[in-house]
Amino acid sequence: MISSCSNSNKKEIDFQVVENVLNQQAKEWNNGSIDGFMKGYWQSDSLRFITKRGIKMGYDSVSLNYKKHYNTPGKMGHLSFTDLHFYALDSHGELVQCTGKWKVASETEAEQSGLFSLLLKNLKGEWKIIVDHTW
């Protein structure tokens, strides 16, 4: 479910296109591809991933962290996103915040779940996550 907030003075954003980034990430994750999942992120040293364990900087650091903690299909389990809300943050229609819930269900691992707040930016016509705050 998508809910959105926008200001009439702002350029309209097709939030479904932004949501498709997350849908594709879930699909890649559920197919066992962290590399595919990472395509939703900005491939830059400036990417920020913030959790209760600290801040990871850079695409490579984030990718290696996922590969370290989710190194088997059993640990990866099945990823889903719910309660998605999208907010336009600039008048040019190039910056969006997405908040929601995530869950990883697995037959071999304890279920994990939490909340997230993402900043996504339209970079050369593609929406990419530039800041991921997950807890």
C-alpha positions, -999 to 999 in steps of 0.1 A, spaced: 0 0 0 13 34 -9 3 66 9 19 98 -1 22 134 10 30 161 -14 27 198 -16 9 213 -46 38 236 -52 61 207 -58 68 188 -90 46 157 -90 65 124 -84 52 90 -96 56 73 -62 48 39 -79 82 43 -98 99 49 -65 81 20 -48 93 -3 -77 129 2 -64 119 -15 -32 98 -41 -49 128 -50 -71 150 -51 -40 127 -76 -23 125 -97 -55 163 -99 -57 167 -106 -20 141 -134 -22 160 -148 -52 191 -149 -31 209 -121 -49 225 -95 -26 242 -80 -57 208 -76 -73 194 -62 -40 222 -36 -39 212 -22 -73 186 -1 -54 214 18 -37 235 46 -49 269 32 -59 289 58 -42 313 62 -13 288 88 1 260 62 6 251 61 43 235 31 61 225 39 97 215 12 122 217 9 160 251 -7 155 265 24 138 270 41 104 283 23 74 297 46 47 299 37 10 283 12 -13 311 -14 -9 309 -13 28 271 -18 28 273 -46 3 300 -64 23 280 -60 55 250 -76 39 271 -105 25 286 -111 59 254 -112 78 232 -129 52 256 -154 37 232 -183 31 197 -186 17 185 -197 51 197 -165 67 184 -144 39 149 -158 42 120 -139 26 120 -101 27 89 -80 26 81 -43 30 48 -30 44 32 3 55 51 23 29 47 61 29 63 84 4 70 121 8 84 145 -18 112 166 -2 121 191 -28 103 212 -54 122 196 -83 108 162 -78 142 146 -73 143 137 -36 119 114 -17 116 100 18 101 66 22 92 51 56 79 17 63 83 -17 79 106 -45 69 104 -82 78 127 -112 70 110 -145 76 130 -177 75 125 -214 81 160 -217 97 165 -183 115 144 -163 139 122 -137 122 137 -103 120 117 -71 116 118 -34 121 113 1 107 131 21 81 134 56 67 150 59 33 161 90 13 159 83 -24 172 106 -51 165 106 -88 200 102 -103 201 104 -141 165 91 -143 169 63 -118 157 64 -82 185 53 -58 187 50 -20 212 75 -8 206 72 29 191 41 47 182 44 83 171 9 94 163 -3 129 
